[in-house]
Amino acid sequence: MNILINAIDALEERDNQETMQECDRPPSTITIRTYLTAGGFVAVSIADNGGGIPESVRSRLFDPFFTTKPVGRGTGLGLSISHSIIVDRHGGKLSCTSTVGEGSEFLLEIPVQQNLT
């Protein structure tokens, strides 16, 4: 949910900054895909066509208390907690690819079989 809410926020920010000339560009879109990977993971991709995330921010996305949102709109814990649940608790992977001006994709991968050790 944290990743989806962040995608919605990114699109709202994009739409609020839109000029009259930009009204013809493609509408704000979130695409969610699920699939099995060859490596035995269930993957969930959440992608948007928002403003994208610069590398300086991407490198800190999963740090606790890091946020780009204004005071009162975010605690900086959502992605950190998501990372902890997916990676630490379930042995999965969480990654982000992004191009500034084009959008972002978060890829969640959870193993089909749990490692019970």
DOBALO-578848 format. One record per atom (N, C-alpha, C, O): residue number from 1; residue in one letter; atom name; x, y, z. Coordinates in nm, 2 decimals. Example, Ala and Ser with C-alpha at 12.3 -4.5 7.8 and 13.67 -1.06 7.14 Angstrom:
2
<kefi 1, "A", "N", <1.32, -0.57, 0.78>>
<kefi 1, "A", "CA", <1.23, -0.45, 0.78>>
<kefi 1, "A", "C", <1.32, -0.33, 0.78>>
<kefi 1, "A", "O", <1.42, -0.33, 0.85>>
<kefi 2, "S", "N", <1.28, -0.22, 0.71>>
<kefi 2, "S", "CA", <1.37, -0.11, 0.71>>
<kefi 2, "S", "C", <1.29, 0.00, 0.79>>
<kefi 2, "S", "O", <1.34, 0.11, 0.80>>
This chain:
117
<kefi 1, "M", "N", <0.08, -0.12, 0.00>>
<kefi 1, "M", "CA", <0.00, 0.00, 0.00>>
<kefi 1, "M", "C", <0.09, 0.13, 0.00>>
<kefi 1, "M", "O", <0.05, 0.22, -0.07>>
<kefi 2, "N", "N", <0.20, 0.12, 0.07>>
<kefi 2, "N", "CA", <0.28, 0.24, 0.08>>
<kefi 2, "N", "C", <0.33, 0.28, -0.06>>
<kefi 2, "N", "O", <0.34, 0.40, -0.10>>
<kefi 3, "I", "N", <0.37, 0.18, -0.14>>
<kefi 3, "I", "CA", <0.43, 0.21, -0.27>>
<kefi 3, "I", "C", <0.31, 0.26, -0.36>>
<kefi 3, "I", "O", <0.34, 0.35, -0.44>>
<kefi 4, "L", "N", <0.20, 0.20, -0.35>>
<kefi 4, "L", "CA", <0.09, 0.25, -0.43>>
<kefi 4, "L", "C", <0.05, 0.39, -0.39>>
<kefi 4, "L", "O", <0.02, 0.48, -0.48>>
<kefi 5, "I", "N", <0.04, 0.42, -0.27>>
<kefi 5, "I", "CA", <0.01, 0.56, -0.22>>
<kefi 5, "I", "C", <0.12, 0.66, -0.27>>
<kefi 5, "I", "O", <0.08, 0.77, -0.31>>
<kefi 6, "N", "N", <0.24, 0.62, -0.27>>
<kefi 6, "N", "CA", <0.35, 0.71, -0.32>>
<kefi 6, "N", "C", <0.33, 0.73, -0.47>>
<kefi 6, "N", "O", <0.35, 0.84, -0.52>>
<kefi 7, "A", "N", <0.29, 0.63, -0.54>>
<kefi 7, "A", "CA", <0.26, 0.65, -0.69>>
<kefi 7, "A", "C", <0.15, 0.75, -0.71>>
<kefi 7, "A", "O", <0.16, 0.84, -0.80>>
<kefi 8, "I", "N", <0.04, 0.74, -0.63>>
<kefi 8, "I", "CA", <-0.07, 0.83, -0.64>>
<kefi 8, "I", "C", <-0.02, 0.97, -0.61>>
<kefi 8, "I", "O", <-0.06, 1.07, -0.68>>
<kefi 9, "D", "N", <0.06, 0.99, -0.51>>
<kefi 9, "D", "CA", <0.11, 1.12, -0.47>>
<kefi 9, "D", "C", <0.20, 1.18, -0.58>>
<kefi 9, "D", "O", <0.19, 1.30, -0.61>>
<kefi 10, "A", "N", <0.28, 1.10, -0.65>>
<kefi 10, "A", "CA", <0.36, 1.14, -0.75>>
<kefi 10, "A", "C", <0.28, 1.19, -0.87>>
<kefi 10, "A", "O", <0.31, 1.29, -0.93>>
<kefi 11, "L", "N", <0.17, 1.12, -0.90>>
<kefi 11, "L", "CA", <0.09, 1.16, -1.01>>
<kefi 11, "L", "C", <0.01, 1.29, -0.98>>
<kefi 11, "L", "O", <-0.01, 1.37, -1.07>>
<kefi 12, "E", "N", <-0.04, 1.30, -0.86>>
<kefi 12, "E", "CA", <-0.10, 1.42, -0.82>>
<kefi 12, "E", "C", <-0.01, 1.54, -0.83>>
<kefi 12, "E", "O", <-0.05, 1.65, -0.87>>
<kefi 13, "E", "N", <0.12, 1.53, -0.79>>
<kefi 13, "E", "CA", <0.21, 1.63, -0.80>>
<kefi 13, "E", "C", <0.24, 1.67, -0.94>>
<kefi 13, "E", "O", <0.24, 1.79, -0.98>>
<kefi 14, "R", "N", <0.25, 1.57, -1.03>>
<kefi 14, "R", "CA", <0.27, 1.59, -1.17>>
<kefi 14, "R", "C", <0.15, 1.67, -1.23>>
<kefi 14, "R", "O", <0.17, 1.77, -1.30>>
<kefi 15, "D", "N", <0.03, 1.63, -1.19>>
<kefi 15, "D", "CA", <-0.09, 1.69, -1.25>>
<kefi 15, "D", "C", <-0.10, 1.84, -1.20>>
<kefi 15, "D", "O", <-0.15, 1.93, -1.27>>
<kefi 16, "N", "N", <-0.07, 1.86, -1.07>>
<kefi 16, "N", "CA", <-0.07, 2.00, -1.02>>
<kefi 16, "N", "C", <0.03, 2.09, -1.08>>
<kefi 16, "N", "O", <0.00, 2.21, -1.08>>
<kefi 17, "Q", "N", <0.13, 2.04, -1.14>>
<kefi 17, "Q", "CA", <0.23, 2.13, -1.20>>
<kefi 17, "Q", "C", <0.21, 2.14, -1.35>>
<kefi 17, "Q", "O", <0.29, 2.21, -1.42>>
<kefi 18, "E", "N", <0.11, 2.08, -1.40>>
<kefi 18, "E", "CA", <0.08, 2.08, -1.55>>
<kefi 18, "E", "C", <0.04, 2.22, -1.60>>
<kefi 18, "E", "O", <-0.04, 2.29, -1.53>>
<kefi 19, "T", "N", <0.10, 2.26, -1.71>>
<kefi 19, "T", "CA", <0.06, 2.39, -1.77>>
<kefi 19, "T", "C", <-0.05, 2.36, -1.88>>
<kefi 19, "T", "O", <-0.07, 2.24, -1.91>>
<kefi 20, "M", "N", <-0.11, 2.46, -1.93>>
<kefi 20, "M", "CA", <-0.21, 2.44, -2.03>>
<kefi 20, "M", "C", <-0.16, 2.36, -2.16>>
<kefi 20, "M", "O", <-0.23, 2.28, -2.21>>
<kefi 21, "Q", "N", <-0.03, 2.39, -2.19>>
<kefi 21, "Q", "CA", <0.03, 2.32, -2.31>>
<kefi 21, "Q", "C", <0.05, 2.17, -2.28>>
<kefi 21, "Q", "O", <0.05, 2.09, -2.38>>
<kefi 22, "E", "N", <0.07, 2.13, -2.16>>
<kefi 22, "E", "CA", <0.09, 2.00, -2.12>>
<kefi 22, "E", "C", <-0.03, 1.91, -2.10>>
<kefi 22, "E", "O", <-0.02, 1.79, -2.08>>
<kefi 23, "C", "N", <-0.15, 1.97, -2.12>>
<kefi 23, "C", "CA", <-0.27, 1.90, -2.10>>
<kefi 23, "C", "C", <-0.29, 1.79, -2.20>>
<kefi 23, "C", "O", <-0.37, 1.70, -2.18>>
<kefi 24, "D", "N", <-0.22, 1.80, -2.31>>
<kefi 24, "D", "CA", <-0.24, 1.70, -2.42>>
<kefi 24, "D", "C", <-0.15, 1.57, -2.39>>
<kefi 24, "D", "O", <-0.17, 1.47, -2.46>>
<kefi 25, "R", "N", <-0.06, 1.58, -2.30>>
<kefi 25, "R", "CA", <0.02, 1.46, -2.28>>
<kefi 25, "R", "C", <-0.06, 1.35, -2.22>>
<kefi 25, "R", "O", <-0.17, 1.37, -2.18>>
<kefi 26, "P", "N", <0.00, 1.23, -2.22>>
<kefi 26, "P", "CA", <-0.08, 1.11, -2.17>>
<kefi 26, "P", "C", <-0.13, 1.13, -2.03>>
<kefi 26, "P", "O", <-0.06, 1.19, -1.95>>
<kefi 27, "P", "N", <-0.25, 1.08, -2.00>>
<kefi 27, "P", "CA", <-0.30, 1.09, -1.87>>
<kefi 27, "P", "C", <-0.22, 1.02, -1.76>>
<kefi 27, "P", "O", <-0.14, 0.93, -1.79>>
<kefi 28, "S", "N", <-0.23, 1.06, -1.64>>
<kefi 28, "S", "CA", <-0.16, 1.00, -1.53>>
<kefi 28, "S", "C", <-0.21, 0.85, -1.52>>
<kefi 28, "S", "O", <-0.33, 0.82, -1.52>>
<kefi 29, "T", "N", <-0.11, 0.76, -1.51>>
<kefi 29, "T", "CA", <-0.14, 0.62, -1.51>>
<kefi 29, "T", "C", <-0.06, 0.54, -1.41>>
<kefi 29, "T", "O", <0.06, 0.57, -1.40>>
<kefi 30, "I", "N", <-0.12, 0.45, -1.35>>
<kefi 30, "I", "CA", <-0.05, 0.35, -1.26>>
<kefi 30, "I", "C", <-0.07, 0.22, -1.32>>
<kefi 30, "I", "O", <-0.19, 0.18, -1.35>>
<kefi 31, "T", "N", <0.03, 0.14, -1.35>>
<kefi 31, "T", "CA", <0.02, 0.01, -1.40>>
<kefi 31, "T", "C", <0.07, -0.10, -1.30>>
<kefi 31, "T", "O", <0.18, -0.08, -1.25>>
<kefi 32, "I", "N", <-0.02, -0.19, -1.27>>
<kefi 32, "I", "CA", <0.02, -0.30, -1.17>>
<kefi 32, "I", "C", <0.02, -0.43, -1.25>>
<kefi 32, "I", "O", <-0.08, -0.47, -1.31>>
<kefi 33, "R", "N", <0.14, -0.50, -1.25>>
<kefi 33, "R", "CA", <0.15, -0.63, -1.31>>
<kefi 33, "R", "C", <0.20, -0.73, -1.21>>
<kefi 33, "R", "O", <0.27, -0.70, -1.12>>
<kefi 34, "T", "N", <0.15, -0.85, -1.22>>
<kefi 34, "T", "CA", <0.20, -0.96, -1.14>>
<kefi 34, "T", "C", <0.24, -1.08, -1.23>>
<kefi 34, "T", "O", <0.18, -1.10, -1.34>>
<kefi 35, "Y", "N", <0.35, -1.15, -1.19>>
<kefi 35, "Y", "CA", <0.39, -1.26, -1.27>>
<kefi 35, "Y", "C", <0.49, -1.34, -1.19>>
<kefi 35, "Y", "O", <0.54, -1.30, -1.09>>
<kefi 36, "L", "N", <0.52, -1.46, -1.24>>
<kefi 36, "L", "CA", <0.62, -1.55, -1.18>>
<kefi 36, "L", "C", <0.75, -1.53, -1.26>>
<kefi 36, "L", "O", <0.75, -1.52, -1.38>>
<kefi 37, "T", "N", <0.86, -1.52, -1.18>>
<kefi 37, "T", "CA", <0.99, -1.50, -1.24>>
<kefi 37, "T", "C", <1.05, -1.64, -1.26>>
<kefi 37, "T", "O", <1.01, -1.74, -1.20>>
<kefi 38, "A", "N", <1.15, -1.65, -1.35>>
<kefi 38, "A", "CA", <1.22, -1.77, -1.37>>
<kefi 38, "A", "C", <1.30, -1.82, -1.25>>
<kefi 38, "A", "O", <1.33, -1.94, -1.23>>
<kefi 39, "G", "N", <1.33, -1.73, -1.16>>
<kefi 39, "G", "CA", <1.40, -1.76, -1.04>>
<kefi 39, "G", "C", <1.32, -1.81, -0.92>>
<kefi 39, "G", "O", <1.37, -1.82, -0.81>>
<kefi 40, "G", "N", <1.19, -1.83, -0.94>>
<kefi 40, "G", "CA", <1.11, -1.88, -0.83>>
<kefi 40, "G", "C", <1.05, -1.77, -0.74>>
<kefi 40, "G", "O", <1.02, -1.80, -0.63>>
<kefi 41, "F", "N", <1.03, -1.66, -0.80>>
<kefi 41, "F", "CA", <0.97, -1.55, -0.72>>
<kefi 41, "F", "C", <0.83, -1.51, -0.78>>
<kefi 41, "F", "O", <0.81, -1.52, -0.90>>
<kefi 42, "V", "N", <0.74, -1.46, -0.70>>
<kefi 42, "V", "CA", <0.62, -1.39, -0.74>>
<kefi 42, "V", "C", <0.66, -1.24, -0.75>>
<kefi 42, "V", "O", <0.71, -1.19, -0.65>>
<kefi 43, "A", "N", <0.64, -1.18, -0.86>>
<kefi 43, "A", "CA", <0.68, -1.04, -0.88>>
<kefi 43, "A", "C", <0.55, -0.96, -0.89>>
<kefi 43, "A", "O", <0.45, -0.99, -0.96>>
<kefi 44, "V", "N", <0.56, -0.84, -0.83>>
<kefi 44, "V", "CA", <0.45, -0.74, -0.84>>
<kefi 44, "V", "C", <0.52, -0.61, -0.88>>
<kefi 44, "V", "O", <0.61, -0.56, -0.81>>
<kefi 45, "S", "N", <0.48, -0.56, -1.00>>
<kefi 45, "S", "CA", <0.54, -0.44, -1.05>>
<kefi 45, "S", "C", <0.44, -0.32, -1.04>>
<kefi 45, "S", "O", <0.32, -0.34, -1.08>>
<kefi 46, "I", "N", <0.48, -0.21, -0.98>>
<kefi 46, "I", "CA", <0.39, -0.10, -0.96>>
<kefi 46, "I", "C", <0.46, 0.02, -1.03>>
<kefi 46, "I", "O", <0.57, 0.07, -0.98>>
<kefi 47, "A", "N", <0.41, 0.06, -1.15>>
<kefi 47, "A", "CA", <0.48, 0.16, -1.23>>
<kefi 47, "A", "C", <0.38, 0.28, -1.25>>
<kefi 47, "A", "O", <0.26, 0.27, -1.26>>
<kefi 48, "D", "N", <0.44, 0.40, -1.26>>
<kefi 48, "D", "CA", <0.36, 0.52, -1.29>>
<kefi 48, "D", "C", <0.44, 0.60, -1.39>>
<kefi 48, "D", "O", <0.55, 0.58, -1.42>>
<kefi 49, "N", "N", <0.36, 0.70, -1.45>>
<kefi 49, "N", "CA", <0.42, 0.79, -1.55>>
<kefi 49, "N", "C", <0.43, 0.93, -1.49>>
<kefi 49, "N", "O", <0.41, 1.03, -1.56>>
<kefi 50, "G", "N", <0.47, 0.93, -1.36>>
<kefi 50, "G", "CA", <0.49, 1.06, -1.29>>
<kefi 50, "G", "C", <0.62, 1.13, -1.33>>
<kefi 50, "G", "O", <0.67, 1.10, -1.44>>
<kefi 51, "G", "N", <0.67, 1.21, -1.24>>
<kefi 51, "G", "CA", <0.79, 1.29, -1.27>>
<kefi 51, "G", "C", <0.92, 1.22, -1.26>>
<kefi 51, "G", "O", <1.02, 1.27, -1.30>>
<kefi 52, "G", "N", <0.92, 1.09, -1.21>>
<kefi 52, "G", "CA", <1.04, 1.02, -1.19>>
<kefi 52, "G", "C", <1.11, 1.06, -1.07>>
<kefi 52, "G", "O", <1.08, 1.16, -1.00>>
<kefi 53, "I", "N", <1.22, 0.98, -1.03>>
<kefi 53, "I", "CA", <1.29, 1.00, -0.91>>
<kefi 53, "I", "C", <1.44, 1.02, -0.95>>
<kefi 53, "I", "O", <1.50, 0.93, -1.00>>
<kefi 54, "P", "N", <1.50, 1.13, -0.91>>
<kefi 54, "P", "CA", <1.64, 1.15, -0.94>>
<kefi 54, "P", "C", <1.73, 1.05, -0.86>>
<kefi 54, "P", "O", <1.69, 1.01, -0.75>>
<kefi 55, "E", "N", <1.85, 1.02, -0.91>>
<kefi 55, "E", "CA", <1.94, 0.92, -0.85>>
<kefi 55, "E", "C", <1.97, 0.97, -0.70>>
<kefi 55, "E", "O", <1.98, 0.88, -0.62>>
<kefi 56, "S", "N", <1.98, 1.09, -0.68>>
<kefi 56, "S", "CA", <2.02, 1.14, -0.54>>
<kefi 56, "S", "C", <1.91, 1.10, -0.44>>
<kefi 56, "S", "O", <1.94, 1.08, -0.32>>
<kefi 57, "V", "N", <1.79, 1.09, -0.48>>
<kefi 57, "V", "CA", <1.68, 1.05, -0.40>>
<kefi 57, "V", "C", <1.66, 0.90, -0.40>>
<kefi 57, "V", "O", <1.64, 0.84, -0.29>>
<kefi 58, "R", "N", <1.68, 0.84, -0.52>>
<kefi 58, "R", "CA", <1.66, 0.69, -0.53>>
<kefi 58, "R", "C", <1.76, 0.62, -0.44>>
<kefi 58, "R", "O", <1.72, 0.51, -0.38>>
<kefi 59, "S", "N", <1.88, 0.67, -0.42>>
<kefi 59, "S", "CA", <1.98, 0.60, -0.34>>
<kefi 59, "S", "C", <1.94, 0.60, -0.19>>
<kefi 59, "S", "O", <2.00, 0.53, -0.11>>
<kefi 60, "R", "N", <1.84, 0.69, -0.15>>
<kefi 60, "R", "CA", <1.80, 0.69, -0.01>>
<kefi 60, "R", "C", <1.66, 0.65, 0.01>>
<kefi 60, "R", "O", <1.61, 0.66, 0.13>>
<kefi 61, "L", "N", <1.59, 0.60, -0.09>>
<kefi 61, "L", "CA", <1.45, 0.57, -0.08>>
<kefi 61, "L", "C", <1.41, 0.48, 0.04>>
<kefi 61, "L", "O", <1.30, 0.51, 0.10>>
<kefi 62, "F", "N", <1.49, 0.39, 0.07>>
<kefi 62, "F", "CA", <1.45, 0.29, 0.17>>
<kefi 62, "F", "C", <1.51, 0.32, 0.31>>
<kefi 62, "F", "O", <1.50, 0.24, 0.40>>
<kefi 63, "D", "N", <1.58, 0.44, 0.32>>
<kefi 63, "D", "CA", <1.63, 0.48, 0.45>>
<kefi 63, "D", "C", <1.52, 0.52, 0.54>>
<kefi 63, "D", "O", <1.43, 0.59, 0.50>>
<kefi 64, "P", "N", <1.52, 0.48, 0.67>>
<kefi 64, "P", "CA", <1.42, 0.52, 0.76>>
<kefi 64, "P", "C", <1.42, 0.67, 0.78>>
<kefi 64, "P", "O", <1.53, 0.74, 0.79>>
<kefi 65, "F", "N", <1.31, 0.73, 0.79>>
<kefi 65, "F", "CA", <1.28, 0.87, 0.81>>
<kefi 65, "F", "C", <1.32, 0.96, 0.69>>
<kefi 65, "F", "O", <1.32, 1.09, 0.70>>
<kefi 66, "F", "N", <1.36, 0.90, 0.58>>
<kefi 66, "F", "CA", <1.39, 0.99, 0.46>>
<kefi 66, "F", "C", <1.26, 1.01, 0.38>>
<kefi 66, "F", "O", <1.18, 0.92, 0.35>>
<kefi 67, "T", "N", <1.22, 1.14, 0.36>>
<kefi 67, "T", "CA", <1.11, 1.17, 0.28>>
<kefi 67, "T", "C", <1.13, 1.29, 0.20>>
<kefi 67, "T", "O", <1.21, 1.38, 0.23>>
<kefi 68, "T", "N", <1.06, 1.30, 0.09>>
<kefi 68, "T", "CA", <1.06, 1.42, 0.00>>
<kefi 68, "T", "C", <0.93, 1.50, 0.02>>
<kefi 68, "T", "O", <0.92, 1.61, -0.04>>
<kefi 69, "K", "N", <0.84, 1.45, 0.10>>
<kefi 69, "K", "CA", <0.71, 1.51, 0.11>>
<kefi 69, "K", "C", <0.72, 1.62, 0.21>>
<kefi 69, "K", "O", <0.81, 1.63, 0.30>>
<kefi 70, "P", "N", <0.63, 1.72, 0.20>>
<kefi 70, "P", "CA", <0.63, 1.83, 0.30>>
<kefi 70, "P", "C", <0.60, 1.79, 0.44>>
<kefi 70, "P", "O", <0.54, 1.68, 0.46>>
<kefi 71, "V", "N", <0.63, 1.87, 0.53>>
<kefi 71, "V", "CA", <0.60, 1.84, 0.67>>
<kefi 71, "V", "C", <0.45, 1.81, 0.69>>
<kefi 71, "V", "O", <0.37, 1.89, 0.64>>
<kefi 72, "G", "N", <0.42, 1.71, 0.76>>
<kefi 72, "G", "CA", <0.28, 1.67, 0.78>>
<kefi 72, "G", "C", <0.22, 1.58, 0.68>>
<kefi 72, "G", "O", <0.11, 1.53, 0.70>>
<kefi 73, "R", "N", <0.29, 1.55, 0.57>>
<kefi 73, "R", "CA", <0.24, 1.46, 0.47>>
<kefi 73, "R", "C", <0.31, 1.33, 0.46>>
<kefi 73, "R", "O", <0.26, 1.23, 0.40>>
<kefi 74, "G", "N", <0.42, 1.31, 0.53>>
<kefi 74, "G", "CA", <0.49, 1.18, 0.53>>
<kefi 74, "G", "C", <0.59, 1.17, 0.64>>
<kefi 74, "G", "O", <0.64, 1.27, 0.69>>
<kefi 75, "T", "N", <0.61, 1.05, 0.69>>
<kefi 75, "T", "CA", <0.70, 1.03, 0.80>>
<kefi 75, "T", "C", <0.83, 0.97, 0.75>>
<kefi 75, "T", "O", <0.93, 0.98, 0.83>>
<kefi 76, "G", "N", <0.84, 0.93, 0.63>>
<kefi 76, "G", "CA", <0.97, 0.87, 0.58>>
<kefi 76, "G", "C", <0.98, 0.72, 0.63>>
<kefi 76, "G", "O", <1.09, 0.67, 0.62>>
<kefi 77, "L", "N", <0.87, 0.66, 0.67>>
<kefi 77, "L", "CA", <0.88, 0.52, 0.72>>
<kefi 77, "L", "C", <0.82, 0.42, 0.62>>
<kefi 77, "L", "O", <0.85, 0.30, 0.63>>
<kefi 78, "G", "N", <0.73, 0.47, 0.53>>
<kefi 78, "G", "CA", <0.66, 0.37, 0.45>>
<kefi 78, "G", "C", <0.75, 0.28, 0.36>>
<kefi 78, "G", "O", <0.73, 0.16, 0.37>>
<kefi 79, "L", "N", <0.84, 0.34, 0.29>>
<kefi 79, "L", "CA", <0.93, 0.25, 0.20>>
<kefi 79, "L", "C", <1.03, 0.17, 0.29>>
<kefi 79, "L", "O", <1.06, 0.06, 0.25>>
<kefi 80, "S", "N", <1.07, 0.23, 0.40>>
<kefi 80, "S", "CA", <1.16, 0.16, 0.49>>
<kefi 80, "S", "C", <1.09, 0.03, 0.55>>
<kefi 80, "S", "O", <1.15, -0.07, 0.55>>
<kefi 81, "I", "N", <0.97, 0.05, 0.59>>
<kefi 81, "I", "CA", <0.89, -0.06, 0.64>>
<kefi 81, "I", "C", <0.86, -0.16, 0.53>>
<kefi 81, "I", "O", <0.87, -0.29, 0.56>>
<kefi 82, "S", "N", <0.83, -0.12, 0.42>>
<kefi 82, "S", "CA", <0.80, -0.21, 0.30>>
<kefi 82, "S", "C", <0.92, -0.29, 0.27>>
<kefi 82, "S", "O", <0.91, -0.41, 0.25>>
<kefi 83, "H", "N", <1.04, -0.22, 0.27>>
<kefi 83, "H", "CA", <1.17, -0.29, 0.24>>
<kefi 83, "H", "C", <1.19, -0.40, 0.35>>
<kefi 83, "H", "O", <1.23, -0.51, 0.32>>
<kefi 84, "S", "N", <1.17, -0.36, 0.47>>
<kefi 84, "S", "CA", <1.20, -0.46, 0.58>>
<kefi 84, "S", "C", <1.10, -0.58, 0.57>>
<kefi 84, "S", "O", <1.15, -0.69, 0.59>>
<kefi 85, "I", "N", <0.98, -0.56, 0.54>>
<kefi 85, "I", "CA", <0.89, -0.67, 0.53>>
<kefi 85, "I", "C", <0.92, -0.76, 0.41>>
<kefi 85, "I", "O", <0.93, -0.88, 0.43>>
<kefi 86, "I", "N", <0.94, -0.70, 0.30>>
<kefi 86, "I", "CA", <0.97, -0.78, 0.18>>
<kefi 86, "I", "C", <1.10, -0.85, 0.18>>
<kefi 86, "I", "O", <1.11, -0.97, 0.15>>
<kefi 87, "V", "N", <1.21, -0.78, 0.22>>
<kefi 87, "V", "CA", <1.35, -0.83, 0.21>>
<kefi 87, "V", "C", <1.38, -0.91, 0.34>>
<kefi 87, "V", "O", <1.42, -1.03, 0.33>>
<kefi 88, "D", "N", <1.37, -0.85, 0.46>>
<kefi 88, "D", "CA", <1.41, -0.91, 0.58>>
<kefi 88, "D", "C", <1.32, -1.02, 0.62>>
<kefi 88, "D", "O", <1.36, -1.13, 0.67>>
<kefi 89, "R", "N", <1.19, -1.00, 0.62>>
<kefi 89, "R", "CA", <1.10, -1.10, 0.67>>
<kefi 89, "R", "C", <1.06, -1.21, 0.57>>
<kefi 89, "R", "O", <1.05, -1.32, 0.61>>
<kefi 90, "H", "N", <1.05, -1.18, 0.44>>
<kefi 90, "H", "CA", <1.01, -1.28, 0.34>>
<kefi 90, "H", "C", <1.13, -1.32, 0.25>>
<kefi 90, "H", "O", <1.11, -1.41, 0.17>>
<kefi 91, "G", "N", <1.25, -1.27, 0.27>>
<kefi 91, "G", "CA", <1.36, -1.31, 0.19>>
<kefi 91, "G", "C", <1.34, -1.27, 0.04>>
<kefi 91, "G", "O", <1.40, -1.33, -0.05>>
<kefi 92, "G", "N", <1.27, -1.16, 0.02>>
<kefi 92, "G", "CA", <1.24, -1.11, -0.12>>
<kefi 92, "G", "C", <1.34, -1.00, -0.16>>
<kefi 92, "G", "O", <1.44, -0.98, -0.10>>
<kefi 93, "K", "N", <1.29, -0.93, -0.26>>
<kefi 93, "K", "CA", <1.37, -0.82, -0.32>>
<kefi 93, "K", "C", <1.27, -0.70, -0.34>>
<kefi 93, "K", "O", <1.16, -0.72, -0.38>>
<kefi 94, "L", "N", <1.33, -0.58, -0.33>>
<kefi 94, "L", "CA", <1.25, -0.46, -0.36>>
<kefi 94, "L", "C", <1.34, -0.37, -0.43>>
<kefi 94, "L", "O", <1.45, -0.33, -0.37>>
<kefi 95, "S", "N", <1.31, -0.33, -0.55>>
<kefi 95, "S", "CA", <1.39, -0.24, -0.62>>
<kefi 95, "S", "C", <1.31, -0.13, -0.69>>
<kefi 95, "S", "O", <1.19, -0.14, -0.70>>
<kefi 96, "C", "N", <1.38, -0.02, -0.73>>
<kefi 96, "C", "CA", <1.32, 0.09, -0.80>>
<kefi 96, "C", "C", <1.40, 0.13, -0.92>>
<kefi 96, "C", "O", <1.52, 0.14, -0.91>>
<kefi 97, "T", "N", <1.34, 0.14, -1.03>>
<kefi 97, "T", "CA", <1.40, 0.20, -1.15>>
<kefi 97, "T", "C", <1.32, 0.32, -1.19>>
<kefi 97, "T", "O", <1.19, 0.32, -1.17>>
<kefi 98, "S", "N", <1.39, 0.43, -1.23>>
<kefi 98, "S", "CA", <1.31, 0.55, -1.26>>
<kefi 98, "S", "C", <1.39, 0.63, -1.36>>
<kefi 98, "S", "O", <1.51, 0.63, -1.36>>
<kefi 99, "T", "N", <1.32, 0.71, -1.44>>
<kefi 99, "T", "CA", <1.37, 0.80, -1.53>>
<kefi 99, "T", "C", <1.30, 0.94, -1.51>>
<kefi 99, "T", "O", <1.18, 0.95, -1.52>>
<kefi 100, "V", "N", <1.38, 1.04, -1.47>>
<kefi 100, "V", "CA", <1.32, 1.17, -1.45>>
<kefi 100, "V", "C", <1.25, 1.22, -1.57>>
<kefi 100, "V", "O", <1.30, 1.21, -1.68>>
<kefi 101, "G", "N", <1.13, 1.26, -1.55>>
<kefi 101, "G", "CA", <1.04, 1.31, -1.65>>
<kefi 101, "G", "C", <0.96, 1.20, -1.72>>
<kefi 101, "G", "O", <0.87, 1.23, -1.80>>
<kefi 102, "E", "N", <0.98, 1.07, -1.69>>
<kefi 102, "E", "CA", <0.91, 0.97, -1.75>>
<kefi 102, "E", "C", <0.83, 0.88, -1.65>>
<kefi 102, "E", "O", <0.73, 0.82, -1.69>>
<kefi 103, "G", "N", <0.88, 0.86, -1.53>>
<kefi 103, "G", "CA", <0.81, 0.78, -1.43>>
<kefi 103, "G", "C", <0.90, 0.68, -1.36>>
<kefi 103, "G", "O", <1.02, 0.69, -1.37>>
<kefi 104, "S", "N", <0.84, 0.60, -1.28>>
<kefi 104, "S", "CA", <0.91, 0.51, -1.19>>
<kefi 104, "S", "C", <0.84, 0.37, -1.19>>
<kefi 104, "S", "O", <0.72, 0.36, -1.21>>
<kefi 105, "E", "N", <0.92, 0.27, -1.15>>
<kefi 105, "E", "CA", <0.87, 0.14, -1.14>>
<kefi 105, "E", "C", <0.93, 0.08, -1.01>>
<kefi 105, "E", "O", <1.05, 0.08, -0.99>>
<kefi 106, "F", "N", <0.84, 0.03, -0.92>>
<kefi 106, "F", "CA", <0.89, -0.05, -0.81>>
<kefi 106, "F", "C", <0.86, -0.19, -0.83>>
<kefi 106, "F", "O", <0.75, -0.23, -0.87>>
<kefi 107, "L", "N", <0.96, -0.28, -0.81>>
<kefi 107, "L", "CA", <0.95, -0.42, -0.83>>
<kefi 107, "L", "C", <0.96, -0.49, -0.70>>
<kefi 107, "L", "O", <1.07, -0.49, -0.64>>
<kefi 108, "L", "N", <0.85, -0.56, -0.66>>
<kefi 108, "L", "CA", <0.85, -0.64, -0.54>>
<kefi 108, "L", "C", <0.86, -0.79, -0.58>>
<kefi 108, "L", "O", <0.79, -0.83, -0.67>>
<kefi 109, "E", "N", <0.96, -0.86, -0.52>>
<kefi 109, "E", "CA", <0.97, -1.00, -0.56>>
<kefi 109, "E", "C", <0.98, -1.08, -0.43>>
<kefi 109, "E", "O", <1.06, -1.05, -0.34>>
<kefi 110, "I", "N", <0.89, -1.18, -0.42>>
<kefi 110, "I", "CA", <0.88, -1.26, -0.30>>
<kefi 110, "I", "C", <0.89, -1.41, -0.34>>
<kefi 110, "I", "O", <0.83, -1.45, -0.43>>
<kefi 111, "P", "N", <0.98, -1.49, -0.27>>
<kefi 111, "P", "CA", <1.00, -1.62, -0.31>>
<kefi 111, "P", "C", <0.87, -1.70, -0.30>>
<kefi 111, "P", "O", <0.79, -1.69, -0.20>>
<kefi 112, "V", "N", <0.85, -1.79, -0.40>>
<kefi 112, "V", "CA", <0.73, -1.88, -0.39>>
<kefi 112, "V", "C", <0.74, -1.97, -0.28>>
<kefi 112, "V", "O", <0.64, -2.00, -0.21>>
<kefi 113, "Q", "N", <0.86, -2.02, -0.25>>
<kefi 113, "Q", "CA", <0.87, -2.12, -0.13>>
<kefi 113, "Q", "C", <0.95, -2.04, -0.03>>
<kefi 113, "Q", "O", <1.06, -1.99, -0.05>>
<kefi 114, "Q", "N", <0.90, -2.05, 0.10>>
<kefi 114, "Q", "CA", <0.96, -1.99, 0.21>>
<kefi 114, "Q", "C", <1.08, -2.07, 0.26>>
<kefi 114, "Q", "O", <1.08, -2.19, 0.26>>
<kefi 115, "N", "N", <1.19, -2.00, 0.29>>
<kefi 115, "N", "CA", <1.31, -2.06, 0.35>>
<kefi 115, "N", "C", <1.28, -2.06, 0.50>>
<kefi 115, "N", "O", <1.29, -1.95, 0.56>>
<kefi 116, "L", "N", <1.26, -2.17, 0.56>>
<kefi 116, "L", "CA", <1.22, -2.18, 0.70>>
<kefi 116, "L", "C", <1.34, -2.19, 0.80>>
<kefi 116, "L", "O", <1.31, -2.22, 0.92>>
<kefi 117, "T", "N", <1.46, -2.17, 0.75>>
<kefi 117, "T", "CA", <1.57, -2.17, 0.84>>
<kefi 117, "T", "C", <1.60, -2.05, 0.91>>
<kefi 117, "T", "O", <1.69, -2.03, 0.99>>
